[in-house]
C-alpha cells in the first residue's frame, strides 16, 4: 500500500499555487496523524446529527489529505472518544480547518524567519505544524481553551518531530505584552481583544475573522498602538471563541414560535426575498449591524423559499416567497432592520466588502466603507 506522502503532495499542489512558500510545509505534514477520526453530518438530518468517521482502509490517506474541513468535536464530544458509527447531536466546537484556507491565511500573515508567531485556536494542530515546519519550533506558540485538544495536538505533533509551544489559554485573556510579530486566529472574535493588540509589536500583523460574519481581516500594528488594514476578498468562517465546553443552545424555542404562526405585524415584501446563504456579503453586513441574529431557511416544494430571523430576546421575522409576505413579532422588527441594511448598501452601490478598511484601537475597533459613509463598530 502506498504511504501518505503522495496524498500530501497532491494537496500541496492543489492549495499552494498562490502561496508557494507553504508548499513544502503542506507536503511534509501528515494530517492523518493529527485527525485520526472526525464527525460528519448525517444526510437529511436537521438540526444536524453527526456520525463518526474514520479513514477508508482501502484509501486511508485520500480523505484526510483532501482540501476539506473535518469536524473533530461536537458539543463536548471529541471524535477521539467515540466509536466508529456513533451518532451525536449538537454544534461543532472544534475542527481541522480547510487546509486551503489555512494556507491562504498564513500567506496573508507573511511571517518572516525571525518572527515570533501566536497561533490562536490550536484545534488539531495543523496550522501550528505548518508554521513550525517553515519557521522552526521555537518561534511558534499555539493556544487553545480546551486542555484535551492541547494535549492531543502536542503529542501528535511531537510524534513527527514538531515541538512548538502549545498552551491552554483563553484567547480573549491576557497575553505577554510586545511578545509577537504575527498573530493568526482560527477562531472568530468580536471585538478584537485588546490583549492581542498589546501583544503585537509595532510592524506586526493580525489575521483573524469577525464573529458571526464571513469577514477575514488583516491589520498591521503602527507605532501609535493602532492596527490598520482591510477586509480580504472572499468569505472565511470560523467558530467563535468560547470559555465554556460548549456553545449556548440554538434558538429552537424562538423558531417554534416563528415557524408558521401569524406575526404581530404582517406586511408585504418590498422586493425580492434575499438569500442570506448565497448573498454572503449582505449577510455579513446585517450581522455586523445586528449582531447575534440566527437565520434559518427552507425551500418549499414549489421552489419558493422561506427565511426566518431569530433573536434571543424573542423577536422573530419570517419572510415567505410564495405569498410575498413578512411576519414579525417581539420587541424588535428584525426584517425592517434587514431592509435598512440592504437599502443602505444599495445606496452605496453595493461596494465590495474587501473595500472595507479596518482600524483597531485598544478600546475599540471599526470597519468603514471607502467613502466613509458606512461605518460600524466592532
Secondary structure, 3 states (H helix, E strand, C coil): CCCCHHHHHHHHHHHCCCCHHHHHHHHHCCHHHHCCEEEEECCCCCCCEEEEEECECCECCCCCCCCCCEEEEECCEEHHHCCCCCEEECCEEEEECCHHHHHHHHHHHCCCCCCCEEEECCCCCHHHHHHHHHHCCCCEEEEECCHHHHHHHHHHHHHCCCCCEEEECCCCCCCCCCCEEEEEEEEEECCCCHHHHHHEEEEEEEEEEECCCCCEEEEEECCCCCEEEEECCCCCCCCECCCCCCCCCCCHHHHHHHCCCCCCEEEECCCCCCCCCCCHHHHHHHHHHCCCCEEEEEECCCCCEEEEEECCCCCEEEEECCCCEEEEECCCCHHHHHHHHHHHHHHCCCCCHHHCEEEEECCEEEEECCCCCCEEEC
